[in-house]
């Protein structure tokens, strides 16, 4: 009898004690820091391929994970992760205290009335859909986007020397390529950080990939394939000053080899300012006036325009550069609204860079290129039958879309307000049917761009896609975000925004988005197979 009682007690103890062999589900970390943000997505992420052997998942084709390291290190406040924990990661810049009034860039662009600078755990005023200077890519929010169905993330390493030099707060230099190197290193450190949470090297959901086959394998496992790209204004130091290039073919070759070794697989030849490689597609309105003035301060040249020769057009410039930004005695040019196209196209050095990217099987981003530059790039790709062309966030004239698809390229729309997104994607729906391609979106988080405003219509909890994980409101510390009232405040609300798009545009647009991973990887694989 005594033996039986002892055995019964031992069995009860075993039943009440977790088994040494018990494991968390593969998608849950074994050692998440505490305290930390919640994810608020429940259920196993989709993994494997469909009946046709195709991967499935959403593609954020344009995000800036590490922009807190750009622009001198103080324009974007907060970090995607910190070894010291969430309180260190989600804190405001010191100059924003006490009432956010020191946030000069934020005040000019979005928030003239200041903000509560307290971050974790209250996060009263930021991040928000209007912020341009606060962290929107905290790693747990990226995790939520992945858990909600995203399978590819393009992390564009970025900076802008002109903006860095103008902004009064910084703790490092303004060289764009130095910033690119640092951001790449931080992205690999984030991968290591997530791996440690999941039990060791290679076990985390955040996987940096350098080939389309690696990416396909990662997506088939249900994890997030992270592709490194570059979006800067002076790539490889290729600035132009008074129309003279500040780089050589040797600089381009060395630069391409270096960034390829870092793992970069897509590049914007130009961005915001005319450089030694190409002319840009203009910004409009107040933003365009400021960018044009900054180009003059950086290069000594203004944007110049001409009548467009084809149906494609660059954005109208509209406003003249503000006098406060330019030296006394300098007169900013006025622009004829009938002349919409940048006179600058793809330069000889630009053609050399484009062909150099092709030889290395890298993908060419034609967003931000002027009509003349994009047209010439598409001509080169067409003549060579090179499929590796991307438009990742609606900065290409949409009339180029079919040419991109004809090549085997990939197109993503900006993550804008859901009615505008549904309208824009509906306009190209017939082309997607014709070329049997999926659709991506570009969030541009931490890219000082706009984000979806609150609209309403989403009911929580919801399924992220048919039979997908269950998504509830997202909580970080004391703050709860709701897409209906907060809009696209941070990257973790991507599943919520997609549900809003589904409610407005129907299941077909979500099916197109779910086909995005396969199409993006198909374009990348085509570039990889191309016979250089």
C-alpha positions as CSV (number, residue, x, y, z in Angstrom):
1,X,0.0,0.0,0.0
2,X,2.8,2.4,0.9
3,X,4.6,1.6,-2.4
4,X,1.4,2.4,-4.3
5,X,1.0,5.8,-2.5
6,X,4.6,6.7,-3.2
7,X,4.2,5.8,-6.9
8,X,0.9,7.8,-7.1
9,X,2.7,10.9,-5.5
10,X,5.5,10.6,-8.0
11,X,3.1,10.4,-11.0
12,X,1.2,13.4,-9.7
13,X,4.5,15.4,-9.4
14,X,5.5,14.4,-12.9
15,X,2.0,15.5,-14.3
16,X,2.3,18.9,-12.6
17,X,5.9,19.5,-13.7
18,X,6.7,20.5,-17.3
19,X,8.5,17.8,-19.1
20,X,12.1,18.5,-19.9
21,X,11.4,17.5,-23.4
22,X,8.4,19.8,-23.8
23,X,8.9,22.4,-26.5
24,X,7.1,25.6,-27.5
25,X,5.5,25.7,-30.9
26,X,8.1,26.4,-33.6
27,X,6.7,29.8,-34.2
28,X,7.0,30.9,-30.5
29,X,10.3,31.9,-28.9
30,X,11.7,29.9,-26.0
31,X,13.4,33.0,-24.4
32,X,11.6,36.3,-25.3
33,X,12.8,39.2,-23.2
34,X,10.5,40.3,-20.4
35,X,8.9,42.8,-20.4
36,X,8.3,43.2,-24.1
37,X,5.7,44.0,-26.7
38,X,2.9,41.5,-27.3
39,X,2.3,40.0,-30.8
40,X,-1.5,39.4,-30.5
41,X,-1.6,36.9,-33.4
42,X,-2.5,33.3,-32.5
43,X,-2.2,30.1,-34.5
44,X,0.5,28.5,-36.6
45,X,1.8,30.5,-39.5
46,X,1.4,29.0,-43.0
47,X,4.4,27.0,-44.1
48,X,5.2,24.8,-47.1
49,X,4.0,25.3,-50.6
50,X,0.6,25.0,-52.3
51,X,-0.6,22.2,-54.5
52,X,1.3,23.8,-57.4
53,X,4.5,24.0,-55.5
54,X,4.3,27.8,-55.1
55,X,5.0,29.7,-52.0
56,X,2.4,31.9,-50.5
57,X,2.6,35.1,-48.6
58,X,2.6,38.9,-48.6
59,X,5.6,41.0,-49.7
60,X,6.7,44.2,-48.2
61,X,8.9,45.3,-51.0
62,X,10.1,48.6,-49.5
63,X,10.9,49.0,-45.8
64,X,13.7,50.8,-43.9
65,X,14.4,48.7,-40.9
66,X,17.5,50.5,-39.7
67,X,17.0,54.1,-40.6
68,X,17.6,55.1,-37.0
69,X,21.3,54.7,-37.9
70,X,20.9,57.0,-41.0
71,X,20.9,60.8,-41.4
72,X,23.5,61.2,-38.6
73,X,21.7,58.9,-36.2
74,X,19.2,61.2,-34.6
75,X,16.5,61.8,-37.2
76,X,14.6,58.5,-36.4
77,X,14.3,58.0,-32.6
78,X,14.2,54.5,-31.2
79,X,15.6,51.2,-32.4
80,X,14.2,48.0,-34.0
81,X,15.8,46.1,-31.1
82,X,18.1,46.6,-28.1
83,X,20.1,44.2,-26.0
84,X,19.0,46.3,-23.1
85,X,15.4,45.6,-23.8
86,X,12.2,47.3,-25.0
87,X,12.5,50.4,-22.7
88,X,15.8,51.2,-24.4
89,X,14.6,50.5,-27.9
90,X,11.4,52.5,-27.7
91,X,12.6,55.8,-26.2
92,X,12.6,59.2,-27.8
93,X,15.6,61.3,-28.8
94,X,16.9,63.5,-25.9
95,X,16.3,66.7,-27.8
96,X,12.5,65.8,-28.0
97,X,12.2,66.3,-24.2
98,X,10.2,67.7,-22.4
99,X,7.3,68.2,-24.8
100,X,8.6,67.1,-28.2
101,X,9.3,70.7,-29.2
102,X,12.9,69.9,-30.1
103,X,11.7,67.5,-32.9
104,X,12.5,70.0,-35.6
105,X,12.0,67.7,-38.6
106,X,8.8,66.3,-37.1
107,X,7.5,69.9,-36.5
108,X,8.1,70.9,-40.1
109,X,6.7,67.9,-41.7
110,X,3.9,66.5,-39.5
111,X,3.6,67.7,-35.9
112,X,4.0,71.4,-35.2
113,X,2.3,71.1,-31.8
114,X,4.8,68.8,-30.2
115,X,4.3,65.4,-28.7
116,X,4.6,63.4,-25.5
117,X,8.2,62.1,-25.7
118,X,7.7,59.2,-23.3
119,X,8.1,56.0,-25.1
120,X,7.7,52.6,-23.4
121,X,5.5,51.7,-21.6
122,X,2.9,54.5,-22.4
123,X,3.7,55.4,-26.0
124,X,1.0,58.0,-25.8
125,X,1.7,59.9,-29.0
126,X,4.0,57.7,-31.0
127,X,4.5,55.9,-33.2
128,X,1.5,57.2,-35.2
129,X,0.5,57.1,-38.8
130,X,1.7,60.8,-39.1
131,X,5.1,60.4,-37.4
132,X,8.3,60.8,-39.4
133,X,10.8,60.7,-36.6
134,X,9.9,57.8,-34.4
135,X,10.6,54.1,-34.6
136,X,7.9,52.1,-36.5
137,X,9.9,48.9,-37.1
138,X,10.4,47.5,-33.6
139,X,11.3,43.8,-34.1
140,X,8.1,42.5,-32.3
141,X,6.0,44.5,-34.7
142,X,7.9,43.0,-37.7
143,X,7.2,39.6,-36.1
144,X,3.5,40.4,-36.0
145,X,3.5,41.2,-39.7
146,X,5.2,37.9,-40.3
147,X,2.8,36.0,-38.1
148,X,0.0,37.7,-40.0
149,X,1.1,36.3,-43.4
150,X,4.0,38.3,-44.6
151,X,6.8,36.2,-46.0
152,X,9.2,38.5,-47.8
153,X,10.6,41.8,-46.5
154,X,13.0,44.0,-48.5
155,X,15.0,46.0,-46.0
156,X,16.4,49.0,-47.9
157,X,19.5,50.5,-46.4
158,X,19.1,54.3,-46.8
159,X,20.4,57.7,-45.9
160,X,20.6,61.2,-47.4
161,X,23.7,63.3,-47.0
162,X,22.0,66.6,-47.7
163,X,19.3,66.0,-45.1
164,X,21.9,64.8,-42.6
165,X,24.1,67.9,-43.1
166,X,21.1,70.3,-42.6
167,X,19.7,68.5,-39.5
168,X,21.3,70.1,-36.4
169,X,21.3,66.9,-34.2
170,X,23.6,64.1,-35.1
171,X,26.2,61.9,-33.5
172,X,28.1,60.6,-36.6
173,X,29.1,61.7,-40.1
174,X,26.9,62.0,-43.1
175,X,28.6,59.7,-45.6
176,X,25.8,57.6,-47.1
177,X,27.9,54.5,-47.8
178,X,29.2,54.5,-44.2
179,X,25.6,54.5,-43.1
180,X,24.8,51.6,-45.5
181,X,27.6,49.5,-44.0
182,X,26.4,50.2,-40.5
183,X,22.8,49.4,-41.3
184,X,23.7,46.2,-42.9
185,X,25.7,45.1,-39.8
186,X,22.7,46.0,-37.6
187,X,20.4,43.9,-39.7
188,X,22.6,40.9,-39.3
189,X,22.7,41.7,-35.5
190,X,18.9,41.7,-35.5
191,X,18.9,38.2,-37.1
192,X,21.3,37.0,-34.3
193,X,19.1,38.6,-31.7
194,X,16.0,36.8,-32.9
195,X,17.9,33.5,-33.2
196,X,18.9,33.6,-29.6
197,X,15.3,34.1,-28.6
198,X,14.4,30.9,-30.6
199,X,17.2,28.7,-29.2
200,X,20.3,29.3,-31.4
201,X,21.8,30.1,-34.8
202,X,19.4,29.6,-37.7
203,X,16.3,28.9,-35.5
204,X,14.6,32.3,-35.7
205,X,11.9,33.5,-38.0
206,X,14.0,36.5,-39.3
207,X,16.3,35.1,-42.1
208,X,18.5,37.2,-44.3
209,X,18.8,35.6,-47.7
210,X,21.1,36.2,-50.6
211,X,19.7,33.9,-53.3
212,X,16.1,33.3,-54.5
213,X,16.4,29.6,-53.6
214,X,17.4,30.4,-50.0
215,X,14.4,32.7,-49.9
216,X,12.1,30.1,-51.3
217,X,13.3,27.6,-48.7
218,X,12.8,30.1,-45.9
219,X,9.2,30.9,-47.0
220,X,8.4,27.2,-47.4
221,X,9.4,26.8,-43.7
222,X,6.9,29.6,-42.9
223,X,9.6,32.1,-41.9
224,X,10.4,35.6,-43.1
225,X,12.9,36.0,-46.0
226,X,14.7,39.3,-45.6
227,X,16.3,40.8,-48.7
228,X,18.8,43.7,-48.4
229,X,18.5,46.6,-50.8
230,X,19.9,50.1,-51.0
231,X,18.0,53.4,-51.6
232,X,20.3,56.4,-51.3
233,X,20.9,59.6,-53.2
234,X,24.7,59.3,-53.7
235,X,25.2,55.6,-54.2
236,X,28.9,54.7,-54.3
237,X,29.7,58.4,-53.8
238,X,28.1,59.1,-57.3
239,X,27.1,62.7,-56.5
240,X,27.1,65.3,-59.3
241,X,28.4,68.8,-58.6
242,X,27.7,71.5,-61.2
243,X,26.9,68.6,-63.6
244,X,30.3,67.0,-63.1
245,X,30.3,63.4,-61.7
246,X,32.1,62.8,-58.4
247,X,32.6,59.1,-59.2
248,X,34.2,56.9,-61.8
249,X,33.6,53.5,-63.3
250,X,36.1,52.1,-60.9
251,X,34.1,53.5,-58.0
252,X,31.0,51.8,-59.3
253,X,32.6,48.4,-59.7
254,X,34.2,48.6,-56.3
255,X,30.9,49.7,-54.8
256,X,28.8,47.0,-56.4
257,X,31.3,44.3,-55.4
258,X,31.3,45.6,-51.8
259,X,27.6,45.8,-51.3
260,X,27.1,42.4,-53.0
261,X,29.5,41.0,-50.5
262,X,27.3,42.6,-47.7
263,X,24.3,40.6,-49.1
264,X,22.6,43.5,-51.0
265,X,20.6,42.3,-54.0
266,X,18.6,45.3,-55.2
267,X,19.7,48.9,-55.7
268,X,18.2,52.3,-56.6
269,X,20.6,54.0,-59.0
270,X,19.1,57.4,-58.0
271,X,16.8,58.8,-55.3
272,X,15.5,62.3,-54.6
273,X,18.3,64.3,-56.2
274,X,19.8,64.2,-59.7
275,X,23.2,62.4,-59.3
276,X,26.0,61.2,-61.5
277,X,24.0,58.2,-62.6
278,X,20.5,59.5,-63.4
279,X,17.9,62.2,-63.1
280,X,15.0,61.7,-60.7
281,X,11.3,61.7,-60.8
282,X,10.4,64.9,-59.0
283,X,8.6,65.3,-55.6
284,X,5.6,67.6,-55.8
285,X,4.2,70.4,-53.7
286,X,5.9,71.6,-50.5
287,X,8.0,68.5,-50.4
288,X,9.2,69.1,-53.9
289,X,10.2,72.7,-53.2
290,X,12.2,71.6,-50.2
291,X,13.9,68.7,-52.0
292,X,14.7,70.9,-55.0
293,X,16.3,73.5,-52.7
294,X,18.3,70.7,-51.0
295,X,19.5,69.5,-54.4
296,X,20.8,73.0,-55.2
297,X,22.6,73.2,-51.9
298,X,24.2,69.8,-52.4
299,X,25.0,69.9,-56.1
300,X,24.8,73.5,-57.3
301,X,22.1,72.6,-59.8
302,X,18.3,72.9,-59.8
303,X,15.9,70.5,-61.4
304,X,15.4,71.3,-65.1
305,X,12.3,70.4,-67.1
306,X,11.1,69.8,-70.6
307,X,8.0,68.7,-72.4
308,X,7.5,64.9,-72.2
309,X,7.8,63.1,-75.5
310,X,5.7,60.1,-74.6
311,X,2.7,59.3,-72.4
312,X,4.8,58.9,-69.3
313,X,5.3,62.0,-67.2
314,X,7.3,63.0,-64.1
315,X,5.5,64.5,-61.1
316,X,4.8,68.3,-61.4
317,X,7.1,70.4,-59.3
318,X,4.6,73.1,-58.6
319,X,6.1,75.3,-56.0
320,X,9.3,77.3,-56.1
321,X,12.0,76.6,-53.5
322,X,11.5,78.5,-50.3
323,X,13.8,81.5,-49.8
324,X,14.6,80.4,-46.3
325,X,16.5,77.4,-47.6
326,X,18.7,79.1,-50.2
327,X,21.5,81.6,-50.0
328,X,20.6,85.3,-50.2
329,X,20.7,86.6,-53.8
330,X,19.9,83.2,-55.3
331,X,16.7,83.1,-57.2
332,X,14.9,79.7,-57.4
333,X,13.6,78.9,-60.9
334,X,9.9,78.9,-61.8
335,X,8.5,75.9,-63.7
336,X,6.2,75.7,-66.7
337,X,3.4,73.3,-65.8
338,X,3.4,72.1,-69.5
339,X,6.9,70.8,-69.0
340,X,6.7,67.8,-66.7
341,X,9.7,65.7,-67.6
342,X,13.2,65.9,-66.1
343,X,15.8,66.8,-68.8
344,X,18.2,64.4,-67.1
345,X,18.0,60.7,-68.0
346,X,20.4,57.8,-67.5
347,X,24.0,59.1,-67.9
348,X,26.8,57.1,-69.4
349,X,27.9,56.2,-65.8
350,X,24.3,55.3,-65.1
351,X,24.3,52.8,-68.0
352,X,27.5,51.4,-66.8
353,X,26.0,50.9,-63.3
354,X,22.9,49.3,-64.7
355,X,24.9,46.9,-66.8
356,X,27.1,46.2,-63.8
357,X,24.1,45.3,-61.7
358,X,22.9,43.0,-64.4
359,X,26.3,41.2,-64.6
360,X,26.0,40.6,-60.9
361,X,22.4,39.4,-61.2
362,X,21.2,42.2,-59.0
363,X,17.7,43.7,-59.2
364,X,17.3,47.2,-60.5
365,X,14.9,49.5,-58.8
366,X,13.5,52.0,-61.3
367,X,11.3,53.9,-58.8
368,X,12.5,57.5,-58.3
369,X,14.1,57.5,-61.8
370,X,13.0,60.2,-64.2
371,X,10.9,59.1,-67.2
372,X,13.9,59.4,-69.4
373,X,16.1,57.4,-67.0
374,X,13.5,54.7,-66.4
375,X,12.8,54.4,-70.1
376,X,16.4,53.9,-71.0
377,X,16.9,51.4,-68.2
378,X,13.9,49.4,-69.5
379,X,15.3,49.6,-73.1
380,X,18.6,48.1,-71.8
381,X,16.8,45.4,-69.9
382,X,14.6,44.6,-72.9
383,X,17.5,44.4,-75.3
384,X,19.3,42.0,-72.9
385,X,16.1,40.1,-71.9
386,X,16.9,40.9,-68.3
387,X,13.9,40.3,-66.0
388,X,15.4,41.7,-62.8
389,X,13.5,45.1,-62.7
390,X,11.5,46.3,-59.7
391,X,9.0,49.0,-58.9
392,X,8.6,48.7,-55.2
393,X,6.5,51.6,-53.9
394,X,4.5,53.5,-56.6
395,X,7.3,55.9,-57.6
396,X,7.3,54.8,-61.3
397,X,4.8,56.2,-63.8
398,X,2.2,53.4,-63.9
399,X,2.2,53.5,-67.7
400,X,5.5,51.6,-67.5
401,X,3.8,48.7,-65.6
402,X,3.2,46.4,-68.6
403,X,6.8,46.8,-69.8
404,X,8.0,45.7,-66.4
405,X,5.7,42.7,-66.5
406,X,6.8,41.8,-70.1
407,X,10.3,41.5,-68.8
408,X,9.3,39.3,-65.9
409,X,9.8,42.1,-63.4
410,X,7.9,42.8,-60.2
411,X,5.6,45.7,-59.2
412,X,4.4,46.7,-55.7
413,X,2.1,49.6,-54.7
414,X,2.7,51.9,-51.9
415,X,0.9,51.1,-48.6
416,X,-1.4,54.1,-48.9
417,X,-4.9,54.7,-47.6
418,X,-7.0,51.6,-48.4
419,X,-9.5,53.3,-50.8
420,X,-6.5,54.7,-52.9
421,X,-4.7,51.3,-52.7
422,X,-7.8,49.4,-53.9
423,X,-8.3,52.0,-56.7
424,X,-4.7,51.9,-57.8
425,X,-4.4,48.1,-57.8
426,X,-7.8,47.7,-59.6
427,X,-6.3,49.8,-62.5
428,X,-3.6,47.1,-63.0
429,X,-5.7,44.0,-62.2
430,X,-6.2,43.1,-65.8
431,X,-2.4,43.2,-66.4
432,X,-1.9,40.9,-63.4
433,X,-4.4,38.4,-64.8
434,X,-2.7,38.7,-68.3
435,X,0.8,38.1,-67.0
436,X,-0.2,35.8,-64.1
437,X,1.6,37.7,-61.4
438,X,1.0,38.6,-57.8
439,X,1.1,42.0,-56.1
440,X,3.4,43.5,-53.4
441,X,3.1,46.6,-51.2
442,X,5.8,48.9,-50.0
443,X,5.3,50.2,-46.5
444,X,8.2,52.7,-46.4
445,X,8.2,52.5,-42.6
446,X,11.0,54.7,-41.1
447,X,11.3,56.2,-44.6
448,X,9.8,59.6,-43.6
449,X,6.9,58.9,-45.9
450,X,3.1,58.9,-45.3
451,X,1.1,56.0,-43.9
452,X,-2.5,54.9,-44.0
453,X,-4.8,57.2,-42.1
454,X,-7.6,55.8,-39.8
455,X,-10.7,54.7,-41.8
456,X,-12.7,52.1,-39.9
457,X,-14.5,48.9,-40.9
458,X,-12.2,46.2,-39.4
459,X,-13.8,43.9,-36.8
460,X,-11.4,42.3,-34.3
461,X,-10.4,39.5,-34.0
462,X,-10.2,38.4,-37.7
463,X,-8.4,35.8,-39.7
464,X,-5.4,37.2,-41.5
465,X,-6.4,35.3,-44.7
466,X,-8.6,32.3,-45.3
467,X,-7.8,29.8,-42.5
468,X,-4.9,31.9,-41.4
469,X,-3.9,32.9,-37.8
470,X,-6.3,34.9,-35.6
471,X,-5.4,38.6,-35.3
472,X,-6.4,40.8,-32.4
473,X,-5.6,44.4,-31.5
474,X,-1.9,44.9,-30.9
475,X,-0.6,45.8,-27.5
476,X,2.8,47.2,-26.6
477,X,3.2,48.1,-22.9
478,X,0.1,50.2,-21.9
479,X,-0.8,51.1,-25.5
480,X,-3.3,49.2,-27.6
481,X,-3.4,49.9,-31.4
482,X,-6.5,49.6,-33.5
483,X,-6.3,50.2,-37.3
484,X,-9.8,51.8,-37.1
485,X,-8.6,54.7,-34.9
486,X,-4.8,54.6,-35.3
487,X,-4.3,53.9,-39.0
488,X,-0.9,52.5,-40.1
489,X,1.0,53.6,-37.0
490,X,3.7,50.8,-37.3
491,X,4.7,47.8,-39.3
492,X,2.9,45.4,-37.0
493,X,-0.4,46.7,-38.3
494,X,0.2,45.4,-41.8
495,X,-2.2,42.4,-41.3
496,X,-4.9,44.9,-40.0
497,X,-4.4,47.1,-43.0
498,X,-4.7,44.1,-45.4
499,X,-8.0,43.2,-43.7
500,X,-9.2,46.7,-44.2
501,X,-8.2,46.4,-47.9
502,X,-10.1,43.1,-48.1
503,X,-13.2,44.6,-46.6
504,X,-13.1,47.3,-49.2
505,X,-11.7,45.6,-52.2
506,X,-12.7,42.0,-51.8
507,X,-10.9,38.7,-51.5
508,X,-9.3,38.9,-55.0
509,X,-7.0,41.7,-54.0
510,X,-5.8,39.7,-51.0
511,X,-5.3,36.7,-53.2
512,X,-3.1,38.8,-55.4
513,X,-1.2,40.0,-52.4
514,X,-0.8,36.3,-51.2
515,X,0.7,35.6,-54.6
516,X,3.3,38.3,-54.1
517,X,6.0,36.2,-52.6
518,X,6.0,33.8,-55.5
519,X,6.1,36.6,-58.1
520,X,8.9,38.5,-56.3
521,X,11.0,35.3,-56.0
522,X,10.2,34.5,-59.7
523,X,11.7,37.9,-60.7
524,X,14.7,37.4,-58.6
525,X,15.2,33.8,-59.9
526,X,15.0,35.1,-63.5
527,X,17.7,37.6,-62.7
528,X,19.8,34.9,-61.2
529,X,19.4,32.6,-64.2
530,X,20.1,35.3,-66.7
531,X,23.2,34.5,-68.8
532,X,25.5,37.5,-68.1
